[in-house]
Amino acid sequence: MANLVMMLLLSVNTLYAQVCPPGTSPKKVVVLGEPVAVTVSIGNASVTEGTGAGTTSMNFPISTTGGSSNCDITVNYTITHGSTDNSDFTTSLSGVFMIPAGQTAGTLSVGINRDYLVEVNENFTITLSTPSVNAVLGVVSATGTILDDDKVEVGFNVAAAQNPEGTDHGVGTEVLIPSTGASPVQPFNITVSGAVLTQSYTIRLSETPSSGFVRNSNYKYFDGTSFINVPSPIIITIPAGDYTTTPLIIQIPIGIKPDVFCQNDGQLTFTLAKSAVADPIVLGISSAVYTSLDDDLLAWQSGSPFVKKKASCINVGDAEVELHIAGATAYNATWTFPNGSTYVDSSPTTLNATQDGRPILPGLYHVRIQANNGVGKCFLETDIIVPYEDKINPTITCVSNTTRNTNVGKCDYTVLGNELDATATDNCSGVILTHNLVGAPSNTTLANAILPKGITTITWTAVDASGNSVNCSSTVTVVDNEKPVQPVLADVTGECSATATAPTTTDNCAGVITGTTGDALTYSSQGTHVITWTFADGNGNTTTQTQNVVIKDITAPVQPVLADVTGECSATATAPTTTDNCAGVITGTTHDALTYSSQGTHVITWTFADGNGNTTTQTQNVVIKDITAPVQPVLADVTGECSATATAPTTTDNCAGVITGTTGDALTYSSQGTHVITWTFCRWKWQHDHSDPKRSHKRYHRTGSASVGGCDRRV
């Protein structure tokens, strides 16, 4: 019995085990427990279709109730057309949708094609079927709605246009406002564009005329057959058609009636409005102004106006003007005279002194012709020049030929006032007198004009208001009688010589002038020399001036450095030289002796004179100093057999000549043998020395300085 129970329990547990459908993955497997109940439902969806090419997605919500499944849930779906067709979809009309294991919702996306078609909203049904074993169906169908957003744009092509009204030639037929045309025509129409219409629609057109522009008189409505009174409002039909690439141009059914009346331009303000709020129409330019330009004008006839008679003179009012008008029989002529006054004449043909009681003088007139039945621009106006006819030349008088001196310090002449002006008269007033002098402050007078030195020919011309002219000429000779400026000339100086350079001065006409002279320019002798200079301006005016050339030597000769003149026995000085700025080499002079033979230093004073009173002195030493000893002689032996006596020998000296030797030894010897005598050769001169008066004996000193064997002694 126990075994039976266990089998029954196992059977029950196996019965309720959850098994995932083939091809799906379980999230978990529940081996024991109650079965899981999951219900799948779908909700409705809608989307705006979109305009043009491309795709829009419509998303349907699919959800579960009763929790999530441990396995993937699948369900089949099918799309059934309502007002749609296959062209509305980019996806398949059937398929399988899956909710992954463990999730409770998902989104089924259906691709919708966009287009330009204006249409009603479309719908379709999507139905679920055949759920997987782990699910049951709840709400099995939903409605999808495609919201159409395609609209057609309707509006005027421009916000403002204008065209001529047209001139009536007896036909009297209205002319439709042009909807197309090339310049200068300005097309004005209603333009439809931007979408495909599957049915026709209407739009309301209303018009408001400007003041003076009368409905059913100046313009009418065209019903396709004839022109009739304008309905209010005007209903415009827009037919079905594709206007995505080629817009529809609808002519405005209004005809303007041409006429011959002068009037203001007419204006119509047009307004567009939708016939029904729900209509798939978008208004573009919904308000526009059309102007009918009045082209009825007056015209001049027979080349008028013209001057029928010229005035006889500028101040005589006997002229006459004639005019003729085409296009009107009644008009006013408003004349504006040269002085600014006005005169209004009704339908005139002539303007003259007799008719109007006022002088018609030469000058500029303005006439405005205004039609009596017209306003605004229906007029004519022009300027008329009324001339006068004068054939008499003016009379002119020039001053006689004259001479003027240049202004002081100038090489020209400035005209004073009107002293050189010509005069002129004329039978009519208004003569103009001019001259041909270039550079004058004014061409009608010579006052303050500057005339150059020389002859200037001036031609005057008198011209009257009629163009008659006459001229005359005269000459003005400007002469230069002003001497050149007398210059102040500085002395030309030099110590030895000087050369003058030709000086300059200024002249009112010649400018800088260089002086000339017949005198020498270079001087070398001491003293003051005078040069007379002459300055001529080339116009016969001269000035003279003297200039000193001063030659004065103030520089002493150069003091030389003189070397000592030396000698041992005697010396003779030679006259030295030095240099001088003017004299060149100068030889010195002295009153002292030039030759000295006594030992010692002797001084010579030299004087250097340049011959121009400038001297320089300098001393020169003459030094006598003997520094050469007497010649040492070679003495032969003195011999004898019994006795011998030596004779004092001699030698020579550069200063003393022959010197005899002295000795303290005996001169005679008789004893056998060799005896030596020492000889001394001295160059001296014993002189009394009185420098020491206290001494009672004589004192001598030698005057020589050279010796052989030594000889410096006292006796």
C-alpha positions in Angstrom: 0.0 0.0 0.0 2.8 2.3 0.8 4.4 1.8 -2.6 1.2 2.8 -4.3 1.0 6.1 -2.6 4.5 7.0 -3.6 3.8 6.3 -7.2 0.6 8.4 -7.1 2.5 11.4 -5.7 5.2 11.1 -8.2 2.7 11.0 -11.0 1.0 14.1 -9.7 4.2 16.1 -9.4 5.3 15.1 -12.8 1.9 16.2 -14.2 2.4 19.7 -13.0 6.0 20.2 -14.0 6.5 23.3 -16.2 8.0 22.5 -19.6 9.3 25.3 -22.0 8.2 25.2 -25.6 10.7 23.8 -28.1 13.3 26.3 -29.3 12.9 28.5 -26.1 15.1 28.8 -23.1 13.7 28.5 -19.6 14.6 30.9 -16.9 14.1 28.2 -14.3 12.2 24.9 -14.1 9.7 24.3 -11.3 9.6 20.7 -10.6 6.9 20.8 -7.9 4.0 23.2 -7.5 1.0 24.7 -9.3 1.1 25.6 -13.1 2.0 29.3 -14.0 -0.9 31.2 -15.8 0.4 34.1 -18.2 -2.1 36.1 -20.3 -0.9 38.1 -23.3 -2.8 41.2 -24.6 -2.2 43.9 -27.3 -3.1 47.7 -27.1 -4.2 50.2 -29.7 -1.6 52.6 -31.4 -1.5 55.7 -33.7 1.2 57.8 -35.3 1.5 60.9 -37.5 2.3 59.7 -41.0 4.9 62.3 -42.0 5.4 64.2 -45.3 7.7 63.2 -48.1 9.9 60.1 -48.5 10.9 57.9 -45.6 9.4 55.6 -42.9 7.5 56.3 -39.7 7.2 53.6 -37.0 3.9 52.8 -35.2 4.5 51.0 -31.9 1.8 48.6 -30.5 2.2 47.7 -26.7 2.0 43.9 -25.9 2.0 43.0 -22.3 1.3 40.0 -19.9 -0.8 39.7 -16.8 -0.4 37.0 -14.1 3.4 37.5 -13.8 6.2 36.7 -16.1 7.0 33.4 -17.7 10.0 31.3 -16.9 10.3 30.7 -20.6 10.1 32.9 -23.8 6.5 33.7 -24.8 5.7 33.7 -28.5 2.5 34.8 -30.3 1.6 35.2 -34.0 0.1 38.4 -35.4 -1.7 39.4 -38.6 -2.5 42.9 -40.0 -6.0 43.3 -41.6 -6.7 46.4 -43.8 -9.3 48.8 -42.8 -8.9 52.0 -44.9 -5.3 51.1 -45.6 -3.7 49.1 -48.3 -0.4 47.3 -48.8 1.4 50.5 -50.0 0.9 52.0 -46.6 3.3 49.5 -45.0 7.0 48.8 -45.1 6.9 45.6 -43.0 5.2 42.2 -43.5 1.5 42.0 -42.7 2.1 38.9 -40.5 4.7 37.5 -38.2 5.8 36.1 -34.8 6.3 38.3 -31.8 8.3 37.2 -28.7 8.4 38.3 -25.1 11.7 37.1 -23.5 11.6 34.9 -20.4 11.2 36.9 -17.2 9.7 40.0 -19.0 6.1 41.2 -18.9 5.9 43.6 -21.9 7.2 44.3 -25.4 6.6 46.6 -28.3 5.6 45.5 -31.8 6.7 48.1 -34.4 5.0 48.4 -37.7 6.7 50.5 -40.5 4.4 53.1 -42.1 5.3 54.7 -45.5 5.3 58.6 -45.7 3.7 60.4 -48.7 2.5 63.8 -50.0 -1.1 62.6 -50.4 -3.8 64.7 -48.7 -6.2 62.1 -47.4 -8.3 61.2 -44.4 -6.9 59.3 -41.4 -6.5 55.6 -42.1 -6.8 52.6 -39.8 -6.1 48.9 -39.7 -6.5 45.9 -37.3 -3.7 43.8 -35.9 -4.7 40.4 -34.4 -2.8 38.0 -32.1 -3.1 34.2 -32.4 -1.4 30.9 -31.5 0.4 31.7 -28.3 3.1 29.4 -27.0 2.1 26.7 -24.5 3.2 28.8 -21.6 0.7 31.6 -22.4 -2.9 32.2 -23.1 -4.5 35.2 -25.0 -6.3 38.1 -23.4 -7.1 41.1 -25.7 -6.3 39.6 -29.1 -6.8 42.6 -31.5 -5.9 46.3 -31.6 -6.6 49.2 -34.0 -3.8 51.1 -35.6 -4.5 54.7 -36.8 -2.4 56.6 -39.4 -2.9 60.3 -38.8 -2.5 62.2 -42.1 -0.5 65.5 -41.9 -0.2 66.3 -45.6 -1.5 69.8 -46.5 -1.6 71.9 -49.6 -0.3 75.5 -49.5 -2.5 78.2 -51.1 -1.5 81.9 -51.3 -0.8 84.8 -53.6 2.4 84.7 -55.6 3.5 88.1 -54.3 2.3 90.5 -51.6 2.1 93.4 -54.1 1.9 93.9 -57.8 1.0 96.6 -60.3 0.3 96.9 -64.0 -1.0 99.7 -66.2 -4.8 100.1 -66.4 -4.8 100.3 -70.2 -6.2 102.9 -72.5 -9.7 102.5 -73.9 -10.0 102.7 -77.6 -13.8 102.5 -77.7 -14.0 98.8 -76.8 -14.7 99.3 -73.1 -14.0 95.6 -72.2 -12.5 94.7 -68.9 -9.0 93.0 -69.0 -8.2 90.2 -66.5 -5.4 90.8 -64.1 -2.4 89.0 -65.7 -1.4 85.8 -63.9 1.7 85.2 -66.0 4.0 87.3 -68.2 7.5 88.6 -68.6 8.8 92.0 -67.4 7.6 94.7 -67.4 4.4 92.7 -66.7 4.0 91.9 -63.0 2.1 88.6 -62.7 -0.5 88.3 -59.9 -2.2 85.0 -59.1 -3.1 82.4 -56.6 -0.5 79.6 -56.3 -1.3 76.0 -55.0 1.7 73.8 -54.1 3.2 71.2 -51.8 0.8 68.1 -51.8 -1.4 65.7 -53.8 -5.1 66.3 -53.6 -7.4 63.4 -54.1 -10.4 65.6 -54.2 -11.2 69.2 -54.9 -11.5 72.0 -52.3 -12.6 75.6 -52.3 -11.1 78.8 -50.9 -12.7 82.2 -50.3 -11.4 85.3 -52.0 -12.5 88.8 -51.0 -11.4 92.2 -52.3 -11.5 95.7 -50.9 -11.1 98.7 -53.3 -9.3 102.0 -52.5 -11.1 105.3 -52.4 -12.3 106.3 -55.9 -11.9 102.8 -57.3 -15.5 101.6 -57.6 -16.6 97.9 -57.6 -18.5 96.8 -60.7 -17.5 100.1 -62.4 -13.7 100.1 -62.4 -13.5 96.4 -62.2 -15.8 93.3 -62.5 -15.8 89.5 -61.8 -15.2 87.0 -64.6 -17.4 83.9 -64.3 -15.6 82.0 -67.1 -17.9 83.4 -69.8 -18.4 87.1 -69.2 -17.7 89.9 -66.8 -20.4 90.3 -64.1 -20.8 92.0 -60.8 -18.4 90.9 -58.2 -19.9 88.3 -55.8 -19.0 88.4 -52.1 -17.1 86.3 -51.4 -15.6 84.9 -54.5 -15.3 81.1 -54.3 -12.2 79.7 -55.9 -12.1 75.9 -56.6 -8.9 73.9 -56.2 -9.2 70.8 -58.3 -7.6 67.4 -57.3 -4.1 66.9 -58.6 -0.4 66.4 -57.8 1.1 69.8 -56.9 4.2 68.5 -55.2 6.6 69.5 -58.1 4.5 71.7 -60.4 2.4 74.3 -58.6 -1.1 75.1 -59.8 -1.5 78.8 -60.9 -5.1 80.1 -60.6 -5.9 83.3 -62.3 -7.6 85.9 -60.2 -11.1 86.3 -61.8 -11.1 90.1 -61.7 -11.0 92.3 -64.8 -9.9 96.0 -64.8 -11.9 98.3 -67.1 -9.6 100.6 -69.1 -10.7 104.2 -69.7 -9.5 107.6 -70.8 -10.1 109.4 -67.5 -7.3 111.0 -65.6 -7.6 109.6 -62.1 -5.6 108.3 -59.2 -4.2 104.8 -59.4 -6.7 102.2 -58.2 -5.9 99.6 -55.6 -7.5 96.3 -54.6 -6.6 94.6 -51.3 -7.2 90.8 -51.8 -7.7 88.4 -48.9 -7.7 84.6 -48.9 -9.6 82.4 -46.3 -10.3 78.7 -45.9 -13.8 77.6 -46.7 -13.7 75.1 -43.8 -11.4 74.9 -40.8 -10.8 71.2 -41.3 -9.7 71.6 -44.9 -6.1 70.4 -45.5 -5.0 73.8 -46.6 -2.2 76.0 -45.3 -2.4 79.7 -46.3 0.8 81.3 -47.6 0.6 85.0 -48.6 -3.0 85.5 -47.6 -3.2 89.2 -48.2 -1.9 91.2 -51.2 -2.4 94.6 -52.8 -2.8 94.9 -56.6 -2.4 98.4 -58.1 -4.0 99.4 -61.4 -1.8 102.2 -62.6 -3.6 105.0 -64.4 -1.9 105.5 -67.7 -4.2 108.2 -69.1 -2.0 111.3 -69.8 -2.1 114.7 -71.5 0.2 115.3 -74.4 1.8 118.3 -76.1 0.7 118.9 -79.7 2.5 120.3 -82.7 5.8 120.5 -80.9 4.5 123.0 -78.3 5.1 124.9 -76.3 7.4 127.1 -78.3 8.5 130.7 -78.4 6.5 132.4 -81.0 8.2 135.8 -80.7 11.6 136.6 -79.0 12.0 139.7 -76.8 13.8 142.5 -78.5 16.1 143.1 -75.5 16.7 141.7 -72.1 14.7 144.3 -70.4 11.8 144.6 -72.9 8.8 142.4 -72.3 7.4 141.9 -75.8 7.9 138.1 -76.2 5.1 135.6 -77.0 4.8 131.9 -76.1 2.3 129.5 -77.8 1.2 126.0 -76.7 -1.3 123.3 -77.8 -2.7 120.3 -75.8 -3.9 116.9 -77.0 -6.1 114.7 -74.9 -8.2 117.2 -73.2 -10.4 120.2 -74.1 -10.5 121.9 -70.7 -7.4 122.6 -68.7 -5.7 125.2 -66.7 -2.2 126.5 -67.4 -0.2 127.7 -64.4 2.7 129.9 -65.4 5.7 130.5 -63.2 7.6 133.6 -64.3 11.4 134.1 -63.9 10.9 136.3 -60.8 8.9 133.6 -59.1 5.4 135.1 -59.6 2.6 132.8 -61.0 -0.3 133.3 -63.4 -3.2 130.9 -64.0 -4.8 130.9 -67.5 -7.8 128.8 -68.5 -7.3 126.8 -71.7 -4.7 129.2 -73.2 -3.1 128.9 -76.5 -0.7 132.0 -76.2 1.0 133.9 -73.5 1.8 137.5 -74.4 1.8 141.0 -73.0 -1.3 142.1 -74.9 -3.4 139.2 -73.8 -2.2 138.9 -70.2 -1.5 142.5 -69.4 2.0 141.8 -68.1 5.5 142.0 -69.7 6.8 138.7 -71.0 10.5 139.3 -70.4 13.3 137.1 -71.5 14.1 134.3 -69.0 13.1 130.9 -67.7 9.4 130.1 -67.5 7.7 127.0 -66.1 4.2 125.9 -67.2 2.0 123.2 -65.7 -1.1 122.0 -67.6 -3.7 120.3 -65.4 -6.8 118.7 -66.9 -10.0 120.1 -65.3 -11.5 116.6 -65.0 -8.3 114.9 -63.7 -6.5 114.5 -60.4 -3.1 113.5 -59.3 -0.7 112.9 -62.1 -2.8 113.8 -65.1 -0.8 116.8 -66.1 2.0 118.2 -68.3 4.7 120.5 -67.2 7.9 121.9 -68.8 10.4 124.7 -68.7 10.5 127.3 -71.5 13.4 129.6 -72.1 12.3 132.9 -73.6 15.3 134.5 -75.3 15.7 138.0 -76.7 17.2 138.9 -80.0 20.0 141.5 -79.8 22.3 141.9 -82.8 24.2 145.1 -81.7 27.8 144.6 -80.4 28.8 146.2 -77.1 31.2 149.1 -77.1 34.6 148.6 -75.4 37.4 151.0 -74.4 40.9 149.9 -73.3 43.4 152.1 -71.4 46.3 153.4 -73.5 49.6 151.6 -73.5 51.4 152.5 -70.3 54.7 152.0 -68.4 55.1 151.1 -64.7 58.1 150.7 -62.4 58.7 147.5 -60.5 57.6 147.5 -56.9 60.4 148.2 -54.4 62.3 145.0 -53.8 60.2 143.2 -56.4 60.6 142.4 -60.0 57.0 143.0 -60.8 54.2 145.5 -60.5 50.9 145.2 -58.6 48.0 146.8 -60.3 46.3 149.4 -58.1 42.5 149.2 -58.2 40.9 149.6 -61.7 43.6 151.8 -63.1 44.2 149.4 -66.0 40.6 148.1 -66.4 38.8 148.5 -69.7 35.2 149.8 -69.8 32.2 148.6 -71.9 28.6 149.6 -72.6 25.7 147.9 -74.5 22.3 148.8 -75.8 20.9 146.1 -73.4 22.0 145.6 -69.9 24.0 142.6 -68.8 27.3 143.1 -70.7 30.1 141.0 -69.2 33.7 142.3 -69.4 36.6 139.8 -69.0 40.3 139.8 -69.7 42.8 137.1 -70.6 45.5 137.7 -68.0 46.3 134.3 -66.5 46.9 134.2 -62.8 44.9 137.4 -62.0 42.7 137.3 -58.9 39.7 137.9 -61.0 39.0 137.7 -64.8 36.7 140.7 -64.7 39.3 143.2 -63.2 43.0 143.7 -63.1 43.0 145.0 -59.5 45.8 143.4 -57.5 47.0 141.5 -60.5 50.8 141.1 -60.6 52.5 142.0 -63.9 56.1 140.7 -64.5 58.9 142.9 -65.7 58.7 143.4 -69.4 55.8 143.9 -71.8 52.4 142.3 -71.0 49.7 142.5 -73.6 46.2 142.4 -72.1 43.1 141.6 -74.2 39.6 142.5 -72.9 36.4 141.0 -74.3 32.9 142.3 -73.8 30.0 139.9 -74.3 26.4 140.9 -74.0 23.4 138.6 -73.1 22.8 137.8 -76.7 26.4 136.5 -77.2 27.5 139.6 -79.2 31.2 140.2 -78.4 34.0 142.7 -79.1 37.5 143.1 -77.7 40.5 145.5 -77.4 44.1 145.2 -76.3 46.7 147.4 -74.5 50.2 146.9 -73.3 51.7 147.5 -69.9 55.5 147.8 -69.8 57.1 147.1 -66.4 60.6 148.5 -66.1 63.3 147.8 -63.5 65.0 151.0 -62.3 66.1 149.7 -58.9 69.9 149.4 -58.4 71.4 146.2 -56.9 71.9 146.3 -53.2 75.2 147.8 -52.2 76.9 145.1 -50.2 79.2 145.6 -47.1 82.4 143.9 -48.0 84.8 142.6 -45.3 88.5 143.2 -45.7 90.6 140.5 -47.3 93.6 139.9 -45.1 96.9 138.0 -45.2 100.4 138.2 -43.6 102.3 137.4 -46.8 99.8 137.7 -49.6 96.0 137.5 -50.1 93.6 136.9 -53.1 90.2 138.4 -53.2 87.2 136.4 -54.4 84.5 138.1 -56.4 81.8 139.1 -53.9 78.0 138.9 -54.6 75.0 141.0 -53.8 71.2 140.8 -54.5 69.0 142.5 -57.0 65.2 142.7 -57.1 65.2 141.2 -60.6 68.5 139.5 -61.3 68.7 137.8 -57.9 72.3 137.1 -56.9 74.8 139.2 -58.8 78.6 138.6 -58.8 80.8 141.7 -58.8 83.4 142.5 -61.5 86.6 144.6 -61.3 89.5 145.8 -63.4 91.9 145.7 -60.3 94.2 142.9 -59.4 92.8 140.2 -57.1 96.1 139.0 -55.6 98.5 141.1 -53.5 101.8 140.2 -51.8 103.4 143.5 -50.8 102.8 144.7 -47.2 100.2 147.4 -46.8 96.5 148.1 -47.7 95.3 147.7 -51.3 91.8 148.8 -52.5 89.7 146.9 -55.1 86.7 148.6 -56.6 83.9 146.2 -57.4 81.0 146.9 -59.8 77.6 145.1 -59.6 75.3 145.3 -62.7 71.8 143.8 -62.9 71.6 143.6 -66.7 68.9 146.2 -66.8 71.2 149.2 -66.8 71.4 149.6 -63.1 74.8 149.3 -61.4 76.2 149.6 -57.8 79.9 150.0 -56.9 81.7 149.1 -53.6 85.3 149.0 -52.5 87.1 146.3 -50.7 90.4 146.4 -48.8 93.1 143.8 -49.2 95.3 144.2 -46.2 98.8 142.4 -46.2 100.4 142.6 -42.7 103.1 140.2 -41.5 102.8 139.8 -37.7 104.6 136.5 -37.3 108.3 136.5 -36.1 110.7 134.1 -37.7 111.0 130.7 -36.1 113.5 130.6 -33.2 116.0 127.9 -34.2 117.7 125.4 -31.8 121.4 125.9 -32.5 123.9 123.2 -31.8 127.3 124.0 -30.0 130.3 124.7 -32.3 133.2 122.7 -30.8 137.0 122.3 -31.4 140.2 121.2 -29.4 142.4 123.9 -30.5 140.1 126.5 -32.2 136.6 126.6 -33.8 134.7 129.0 -36.3 130.9 129.4 -36.3 128.9 129.5 -39.5 125.9 131.8 -39.7 122.9 129.7 -38.9 119.4 129.9 -40.7 115.8 129.7 -39.7 112.4 129.9 -41.5 109.8 132.6 -41.8 106.2 132.5 -42.9 106.8 135.1 -45.5 110.6 135.4 -46.1 111.2 131.7 -46.2 114.8 130.9 -45.1 116.6 133.6 -43.1 120.4 133.7 -42.3 121.2 135.0 -38.8 123.6 138.0 -38.2 125.9 138.8 -35.2 128.4 141.3 -34.0 130.4 138.7 -32.1 133.6 137.0 -33.4 133.0 133.8 -35.3 136.5 132.2 -34.6 137.8 131.2 -31.2 141.2 129.5 -30.2 141.4 129.9 -26.5 140.3 127.0 -24.4 136.8 127.5 -22.9 133.2 128.3 -23.9 132.4 131.4 -25.9 128.8 132.6 -26.7 127.6 134.2 -30.0 124.2 136.0 -30.1 122.5 135.6 -33.5 119.7 137.9 -34.8 117.1 136.7 -37.4 115.1 139.5 -39.2 112.2 138.8 -41.7 112.4 142.2 -43.4 108.9 143.1 -42.2 109.9 144.3 -38.7 109.7 140.9 -37.0 113.0 139.6 -35.4 114.0 136.6 -33.4 117.3 136.1 -31.4 119.1 132.9 -30.4 122.5 132.2 -28.7 125.1 129.6 -29.8 128.0 128.2 -27.8 131.5 127.8 -29.2 133.4 125.3 -27.0 137.3 124.9 -27.3 138.5 121.9 -25.4 141.8 120.0 -26.1 141.5 116.4 -25.1 144.4 114.9 -27.2 147.9 114.1 -25.5 151.2 114.9 -27.2 152.7 112.1 -29.4 154.9 109.7 -27.4 158.3 109.8 -29.2 160.7 106.9 -29.8 164.1 108.0 -28.3 167.4 106.5 -29.5 170.0 105.5 -27.0 172.7 108.1 -26.2 176.1 106.2 -26.2 179.7 107.0 -25.4 182.8 105.1 -24.4 184.0 107.3 -21.7 181.1 109.6 -21.2 177.9 110.7 -22.9 175.6 113.8 -22.6 171.9 113.5 -23.6 170.2 116.4 -25.5 166.6 117.2 -24.6 164.5 115.3 -27.2 161.2 116.7 -28.8 157.9 115.4 -29.8 154.7 116.9 -31.5 151.3 118.0 -30.2 148.0 118.6 -32.0 147.8 122.1 -30.6 151.3 123.1 -29.3 153.2 121.8 -32.3 156.9 120.7 -31.3 157.4 120.1 -27.5 160.8 119.7 -25.9 161.1 117.1 -23.2 162.2 117.9 -19.7 163.7 115.7 -17.0 165.0 115.8 -13.5 167.7 113.3 -14.3 171.4 114.1 -15.1 172.1 114.6 -18.7 175.8 113.6 -18.7 177.1 110.2 -17.5 180.7 108.9 -17.4 180.5 105.8 -15.4 180.3 102.7 -17.4 177.0 101.1 -17.7 173.4 102.0 -18.8 171.7 105.0 -17.3 168.0 105.8 -17.7 166.7 109.3 -18.2 163.0 109.9 -17.9 161.8 112.6 -20.2 158.5 114.4 -19.7 156.7 116.1 -22.6 154.1 118.7 -21.3 151.9 121.2 -23.2 151.4 124.0 -20.7 151.7 127.7 -20.3 152.6 129.1 -17.0 150.6 132.1 -16.2 150.4 134.3 -13.1 147.5 133.5 -11.0 146.3 136.5 -9.0 143.2 134.8 -7.6 144.9 134.5 -4.1 146.2 137.9 -3.1 147.1 136.7 0.4 149.9 134.6 -1.0 153.2 136.4 -1.3 154.8 134.1 -3.9 153.9 133.7 -7.5 151.6 130.9 -8.5 151.5 129.4 -11.9 149.2 127.0 -13.7 149.4 125.2 -16.9 147.2 126.0 -19.7 147.5 122.7 -21.4 145.7 119.5 -20.5 147.6 116.8 -22.3 151.0 115.2 -21.3 153.3 112.3 -21.8 154.7 111.0 -18.6 152.7 113.4 -16.5 153.4 117.1 -16.0 150.9 118.4 -13.6 153.0 120.2 -11.0 153.7 123.5 -9.3 157.0 125.5 -9.1 
